[in-house]
Amino acid sequence: MDRYDFSRGTAVVTGAAGGIGEQLALTLARRGSALALVDRDAARLDQVAAQAGKLSGRPVATYVVDLSDDDATHALGDRLAAEHPDATLLVNNAGVALGGTFEQVGEAEFDWLMAVNYRAVVTLTRALLPVLRANPGSHLVNLSSLFGLIAPPGQVAYATSKFAVRGFTEALRAELAGSVGVTVVHPGGIRTDIATNSRFAAGVPAAEQEAGRRGFNKLLTYPPERAAAEIVAAVERRRPRLLIALSARIPDVLARLFPAHYSSLLALVSRRVGPRK
């Protein structure tokens, strides 16, 4: 496919009120994209939209939706398809984190995470794919994770959702080859508020939760604006797969070389090297 043209059509970005999503919105605005931005945080979303509008001089629509609500997500998909028939880019970026072992995570907690991280991706893709197909040169981006490449203990729910996004995206890419560009993104330790805002299962003791947040936060060092720039470059060049930061690329290599033993190897490297600034 030819390179993606950012000045043509509307780009839809979920999870646009902070982190990678916010930086994607601003980066796309600088490239001349009209925007449809989705998040559950109305105040922050309005701030991002105002800034993006100043950068692009093009329309910026906002949609305040909690993607853990399946009915609301279906309604959002219908609205986006009806109100943005010129959409040429969908970025399914929204995601939530949930710490805890499989036995600590309750069924309702597991389902909440899957609704946001996986079912919303499928629902919005299903709703907007006819629009993308109708606009030649369109592109789809789904954000998986480092934990869509490896599956560490204490992250069963999150890894399940991100491996699901990876599989969905890779199979869809094969089906859409030549008609709609498709990129799956695996960010490593991106410096966002995901550690601060992450949930822990009700069964996880408070002390363990606090230690988990501190340890997780130390790993989040890669600037979100750099991650957004890499994603936008991958869209332009129609890259099928993007790994962001060494914290994603090194585990990916270990998982492919030592699929049965990478967990112990990563633990050994972590003990010897420790988190780096």
C-alpha positions in Angstrom: 0.0 0.0 0.0 1.0 3.6 -0.5 2.1 5.7 2.5 -0.8 6.8 4.7 -2.0 10.4 4.1 -2.7 12.1 7.5 -4.3 15.2 5.9 -7.2 13.1 4.4 -10.1 12.0 6.5 -10.7 11.7 10.3 -8.5 9.8 12.7 -10.4 8.1 15.6 -8.3 7.6 18.8 -9.5 5.9 22.0 -8.0 6.6 25.4 -7.1 10.0 24.2 -7.1 12.0 27.5 -3.7 11.0 28.6 -0.5 9.0 28.0 0.1 7.6 24.6 -3.4 8.5 23.4 -3.0 12.1 24.3 0.4 12.3 22.5 -1.1 10.5 19.5 -3.9 13.0 19.2 -1.4 15.9 19.3 1.0 14.2 16.9 -1.8 13.5 14.4 -3.0 17.0 14.8 0.4 18.3 13.8 0.2 16.1 10.7 -3.1 17.7 9.7 -5.6 15.0 10.8 -9.2 15.8 11.7 -9.9 13.9 15.0 -12.5 12.0 16.9 -11.2 11.5 20.4 -12.7 9.0 22.9 -12.1 8.7 26.7 -14.0 8.5 29.9 -12.3 11.5 31.5 -14.4 14.4 30.1 -12.3 17.3 31.6 -8.9 16.0 30.3 -10.4 15.0 27.0 -11.7 18.6 26.4 -8.2 19.9 27.2 -6.5 17.6 24.7 -9.2 18.4 22.1 -8.7 22.1 22.5 -4.9 21.8 22.1 -5.2 19.5 19.1 -7.6 21.9 17.4 -5.2 24.7 17.7 -2.4 22.6 16.2 -4.4 21.3 13.2 -7.0 23.9 12.5 -9.3 21.0 11.7 -12.4 19.6 13.4 -11.9 17.7 16.7 -14.9 15.8 18.0 -15.0 14.3 21.5 -16.9 11.3 22.9 -17.1 10.6 26.6 -17.6 6.9 27.0 -16.7 4.2 29.5 -15.5 1.3 27.3 -16.1 -1.2 30.1 -19.9 -0.8 29.3 -20.5 -3.1 26.4 -23.8 -1.4 25.4 -22.2 2.1 25.5 -19.3 0.8 23.4 -21.7 -0.6 20.8 -23.6 2.7 20.7 -20.3 4.6 20.4 -19.3 2.4 17.4 -22.6 3.2 15.7 -22.2 7.0 16.3 -18.6 7.1 15.1 -19.5 5.2 11.8 -22.5 7.5 11.2 -20.8 10.8 12.2 -17.4 10.2 10.6 -18.0 8.5 7.2 -14.6 10.0 6.2 -12.7 8.1 8.9 -9.4 6.7 7.5 -7.6 5.8 10.7 -8.8 3.9 13.9 -6.4 3.7 16.8 -7.7 1.4 19.5 -5.4 2.7 22.3 -7.6 2.6 25.4 -6.6 0.1 28.1 -6.6 -0.6 31.8 -4.4 -2.6 34.1 -5.3 -5.1 36.8 -2.7 -6.7 39.1 -3.1 -10.0 40.8 -2.7 -13.7 40.3 -5.5 -15.7 38.6 -6.7 -16.9 42.0 -6.8 -13.3 43.4 -8.7 -11.8 40.5 -12.4 -12.3 40.7 -14.7 -13.1 37.7 -16.2 -9.6 37.6 -12.8 -8.0 37.7 -11.5 -10.2 35.0 -14.5 -9.4 32.8 -14.1 -5.6 33.4 -10.6 -5.7 32.1 -11.5 -7.8 29.1 -14.3 -5.5 28.2 -12.0 -2.5 27.9 -8.8 -4.1 26.6 -10.3 -6.6 24.2 -14.0 -6.5 23.6 -14.0 -2.7 22.9 -11.2 -3.2 20.3 -13.3 -5.8 18.5 -16.6 -3.9 18.8 -15.1 -0.6 17.5 -13.2 -2.4 14.7 -16.4 -4.2 13.6 -18.3 -0.9 13.6 -15.7 1.1 11.7 -14.3 -1.4 9.3 -16.9 -0.8 6.7 -16.1 2.9 6.8 -12.3 2.2 6.5 -12.9 -0.2 3.6 -15.0 2.5 1.9 -12.1 5.0 2.1 -9.1 3.7 0.2 -5.8 4.1 1.9 -7.2 3.6 5.4 -5.4 2.1 8.4 -6.1 0.3 11.7 -3.9 0.3 14.8 -4.4 -1.9 17.8 -2.3 -1.5 20.9 -1.3 -4.7 22.5 1.6 -4.6 25.0 4.9 -6.0 26.1 2.5 -8.4 27.9 1.2 -9.5 24.6 4.7 -10.9 23.9 5.4 -12.4 27.3 3.1 -13.5 30.2 4.6 -12.8 33.6 3.1 -14.0 36.9 0.6 -11.7 38.6 -0.6 -10.4 35.2 -2.9 -13.2 34.0 -5.9 -11.0 33.2 -3.8 -8.3 31.5 -1.7 -10.7 29.5 -4.8 -12.6 28.4 -6.4 -9.4 27.0 -3.2 -8.3 25.3 -2.4 -11.7 23.7 -6.0 -11.6 22.5 -5.5 -8.2 20.9 -2.3 -9.5 19.3 -4.0 -12.6 17.8 -7.1 -10.6 16.6 -4.9 -8.0 14.9 -2.5 -10.4 13.2 -5.4 -12.6 11.8 -7.3 -9.5 10.7 -4.2 -8.1 9.0 -4.0 -11.3 6.9 -7.6 -11.0 6.0 -7.4 -7.3 5.0 -4.1 -7.4 3.2 -4.0 -4.9 0.4 -7.3 -3.1 1.4 -6.8 -1.7 4.8 -3.4 -1.3 6.5 -3.1 -2.9 10.0 -0.5 -2.4 12.7 -0.2 -4.1 16.1 1.8 -2.2 18.6 3.7 -3.7 21.6 4.8 -0.8 23.9 7.4 -1.5 26.6 7.7 0.6 29.7 6.1 3.9 28.6 6.0 6.7 31.1 2.3 7.2 31.7 -0.1 7.2 34.6 -0.9 3.5 34.1 1.0 2.5 37.3 -0.7 5.2 39.4 -4.2 4.4 38.0 -3.9 0.7 37.8 -6.2 -1.5 39.8 -5.4 -4.4 41.9 -7.7 -7.3 42.5 -9.7 -7.2 45.7 -7.8 -10.3 46.9 -4.4 -8.6 46.7 -3.2 -7.4 50.2 -2.7 -3.6 50.5 1.1 -3.9 51.2 1.5 -6.1 48.1 -0.4 -3.5 46.0 1.8 -0.6 47.0 5.0 -2.6 46.4 3.6 -3.6 43.0 2.9 0.0 42.0 6.4 1.2 43.1 8.1 -1.6 41.2 6.0 -1.1 38.1 6.5 2.6 38.1 10.3 2.2 38.1 10.0 0.4 34.8 8.0 3.2 33.0 10.8 5.4 31.6 10.1 5.7 27.9 8.6 9.1 26.9 5.0 8.8 25.6 5.6 11.5 23.0 8.4 9.3 21.5 6.1 6.3 21.5 3.4 8.3 19.7 5.9 9.5 17.1 7.0 5.9 16.5 3.3 4.8 16.1 2.5 7.6 13.6 5.7 6.7 11.6 4.6 3.0 11.6 1.2 4.0 10.3 2.7 6.2 7.5 5.0 3.4 6.4 2.3 0.6 6.8 4.4 -1.4 9.3 2.6 -4.5 10.4 4.2 -4.8 13.8 5.9 -2.2 16.1 7.8 -2.9 19.3 8.5 0.2 21.3 11.6 0.5 23.6 14.2 -2.1 24.5 12.0 -3.2 27.3 9.7 -4.8 24.6 12.3 -5.8 22.1 14.6 -7.8 24.4 11.8 -9.9 26.0 10.4 -10.5 22.6 13.7 -12.1 21.5 14.0 -14.1 24.7 10.4 -15.4 24.3 11.0 -16.5 20.8 14.4 -18.2 21.5 13.4 -19.7 24.9 9.5 -20.0 24.9 9.5 -22.4 27.8 12.1 -20.6 30.0 12.0 -16.9 29.3 10.4 -16.1 32.6 13.3 -17.4 34.6 15.8 -15.6 32.3 14.0 -12.3 32.6 13.9 -12.6 36.4 17.7 -13.3 36.4 18.4 -10.2 34.2 16.1 -8.1 36.4 18.0 -9.1 39.5 21.4 -8.4 38.0 20.7 -5.2 36.1 17.7 -3.6 37.9 15.5 -0.9 36.4 17.4 1.9 34.6 16.5 5.5 34.3 
